[in-house]
């Protein structure tokens, strides 16, 4: 019983154990970026490739760009659940996020 209680307390108190947000693109026009700059397309997405609406982003952070716009940072997940790219940036207006 003590072990279960201890595990529960660690899960509640440990910051990384908190529910992470998952985000989904609003449209297939969402850009995958290398930095908090809307023109800095990620090198693996610079060929014009687009994501589908079933892709997701596991949110790890946020950053304000030079123009005052907000960017989300996270791991890009394909429809099969595989991590395709880590630590990518996306414009916050092109994605919707919900806490799990």
ABEGO torsion letter per residue (X at the ends): XAAAAAAAAAAAABAAABBBBBBBBABAABBBBABBBAABBBAAAAAGBBBBAABBBBBABBBBBAAGBBBBBBBBBBAAGBBABBGBBBBAAABBBBBX
